[in-house]
Amino acid sequence: MSLADVKYLPETPAHDPEIEAINDEAFGPGRFVLAAYKIREAGGHERSLSFVAVDGDIVVASVRMTRIAAGAGRALMLGPLAVRPAFKNLGIGRRLVAIALEAA
């Protein structure tokens, strides 16, 4: 694998199963009780602001943005951000965050 082979794409419904697998691998079943998960669960994520990194046909990382209530206003919550272990520490997560922030 070369970083040149990694493509950054908008998330689509077809990516959902792989994203769930990556999040399960990264955070385990305990993620369902975390406050951040509960907040995200209330509104669903913004697919137009969520992205994946793919190596060939395999999703290797993802980042999601969720609209949340913040006081009297609205905000975007970044996360989860997850990268498959074999692809960590290569800057893929950092690039996904930059893409999501630019889109927001």
C-alpha beads as a LAMMPS data file, in Angstrom:
LAMMPS data file: protein, C-alpha beads

104 atoms
103 bonds

1 atom types
1 bond types

-500.0 500.0 xlo xhi
-500.0 500.0 ylo yhi
-500.0 500.0 zlo zhi

Masses

1 110.0

Atoms # bond

1 1 1 0.000 0.000 0.000
2 1 1 1.179 3.461 -0.886
3 1 1 -0.392 6.660 0.377
4 1 1 -0.729 7.603 -3.288
5 1 1 -3.193 4.691 -3.596
6 1 1 -5.494 6.068 -0.882
7 1 1 -8.481 7.989 -2.235
8 1 1 -10.686 10.313 -0.196
9 1 1 -14.366 10.166 -1.081
10 1 1 -17.704 11.456 0.187
11 1 1 -19.416 8.815 2.287
12 1 1 -22.303 6.917 0.672
13 1 1 -24.791 4.402 2.107
14 1 1 -22.728 1.632 0.484
15 1 1 -19.894 2.456 2.905
16 1 1 -22.028 1.954 6.040
17 1 1 -21.165 -1.719 6.754
18 1 1 -17.417 -1.104 6.478
19 1 1 -17.643 2.075 8.570
20 1 1 -19.483 0.154 11.287
21 1 1 -16.769 -2.526 11.199
22 1 1 -14.005 0.079 11.479
23 1 1 -15.761 1.804 14.395
24 1 1 -16.314 -1.539 16.121
25 1 1 -12.647 -2.412 15.658
26 1 1 -11.509 0.999 16.917
27 1 1 -13.929 1.586 19.793
28 1 1 -15.527 -1.774 20.601
29 1 1 -19.025 -2.371 21.922
30 1 1 -18.479 0.086 24.775
31 1 1 -18.884 2.971 22.331
32 1 1 -22.671 2.653 22.529
33 1 1 -22.729 3.941 26.113
34 1 1 -20.420 6.925 25.583
35 1 1 -21.933 10.395 25.811
36 1 1 -20.672 11.339 22.337
37 1 1 -22.415 8.308 20.830
38 1 1 -25.670 9.199 22.590
39 1 1 -25.495 12.758 21.245
40 1 1 -24.790 11.574 17.688
41 1 1 -27.495 8.929 17.889
42 1 1 -30.149 11.593 18.540
43 1 1 -29.824 13.209 15.134
44 1 1 -27.858 11.046 12.748
45 1 1 -24.802 12.230 10.887
46 1 1 -24.594 14.589 7.924
47 1 1 -23.634 12.338 5.056
48 1 1 -22.704 15.366 2.911
49 1 1 -20.052 16.286 5.504
50 1 1 -18.798 12.734 6.136
51 1 1 -15.917 11.120 4.256
52 1 1 -14.039 7.863 3.808
53 1 1 -10.523 6.909 2.809
54 1 1 -10.323 3.901 0.523
55 1 1 -7.433 1.733 -0.602
56 1 1 -8.710 0.030 -3.736
57 1 1 -12.223 -1.119 -2.809
58 1 1 -11.580 -1.266 0.946
59 1 1 -12.635 1.494 3.333
60 1 1 -9.646 2.052 5.610
61 1 1 -10.843 5.109 7.545
62 1 1 -13.845 7.348 8.030
63 1 1 -14.907 10.579 9.629
64 1 1 -18.451 11.745 10.267
65 1 1 -19.981 15.094 11.178
66 1 1 -23.261 15.385 13.088
67 1 1 -25.451 18.450 13.583
68 1 1 -26.180 18.966 17.269
69 1 1 -27.936 21.481 19.485
70 1 1 -25.485 23.686 21.363
71 1 1 -27.225 25.936 23.834
72 1 1 -29.721 28.001 21.865
73 1 1 -27.881 27.352 18.602
74 1 1 -26.715 24.559 16.365
75 1 1 -23.220 23.190 15.825
76 1 1 -21.359 20.386 14.112
77 1 1 -19.775 17.580 16.112
78 1 1 -16.812 15.861 14.484
79 1 1 -16.584 12.143 14.996
80 1 1 -16.262 9.364 15.105
81 1 1 -12.939 9.363 13.342
82 1 1 -11.560 5.852 12.948
83 1 1 -8.675 4.327 10.995
84 1 1 -7.953 0.628 10.525
85 1 1 -4.851 -0.387 12.532
86 1 1 -2.728 -1.201 9.475
87 1 1 -3.288 2.354 8.188
88 1 1 -2.706 4.307 11.408
89 1 1 0.032 6.921 11.800
90 1 1 0.158 7.651 8.069
91 1 1 -1.747 10.950 8.181
92 1 1 -4.979 9.483 6.785
93 1 1 -7.074 10.543 9.785
94 1 1 -5.544 14.017 9.733
95 1 1 -6.406 14.370 6.040
96 1 1 -9.990 13.189 6.619
97 1 1 -10.451 15.775 9.373
98 1 1 -9.116 18.513 7.087
99 1 1 -11.519 17.467 4.311
100 1 1 -14.500 17.388 6.694
101 1 1 -13.653 20.779 8.199
102 1 1 -13.224 22.300 4.756
103 1 1 -16.621 20.917 3.697
104 1 1 -18.291 22.273 6.829

Bonds

1 1 1 2
2 1 2 3
3 1 3 4
4 1 4 5
5 1 5 6
6 1 6 7
7 1 7 8
8 1 8 9
9 1 9 10
10 1 10 11
11 1 11 12
12 1 12 13
13 1 13 14
14 1 14 15
15 1 15 16
16 1 16 17
17 1 17 18
18 1 18 19
19 1 19 20
20 1 20 21
21 1 21 22
22 1 22 23
23 1 23 24
24 1 24 25
25 1 25 26
26 1 26 27
27 1 27 28
28 1 28 29
29 1 29 30
30 1 30 31
31 1 31 32
32 1 32 33
33 1 33 34
34 1 34 35
35 1 35 36
36 1 36 37
37 1 37 38
38 1 38 39
39 1 39 40
40 1 40 41
41 1 41 42
42 1 42 43
43 1 43 44
44 1 44 45
45 1 45 46
46 1 46 47
47 1 47 48
48 1 48 49
49 1 49 50
50 1 50 51
51 1 51 52
52 1 52 53
53 1 53 54
54 1 54 55
55 1 55 56
56 1 56 57
57 1 57 58
58 1 58 59
59 1 59 60
60 1 60 61
61 1 61 62
62 1 62 63
63 1 63 64
64 1 64 65
65 1 65 66
66 1 66 67
67 1 67 68
68 1 68 69
69 1 69 70
70 1 70 71
71 1 71 72
72 1 72 73
73 1 73 74
74 1 74 75
75 1 75 76
76 1 76 77
77 1 77 78
78 1 78 79
79 1 79 80
80 1 80 81
81 1 81 82
82 1 82 83
83 1 83 84
84 1 84 85
85 1 85 86
86 1 86 87
87 1 87 88
88 1 88 89
89 1 89 90
90 1 90 91
91 1 91 92
92 1 92 93
93 1 93 94
94 1 94 95
95 1 95 96
96 1 96 97
97 1 97 98
98 1 98 99
99 1 99 100
100 1 100 101
101 1 101 102
102 1 102 103
103 1 103 104
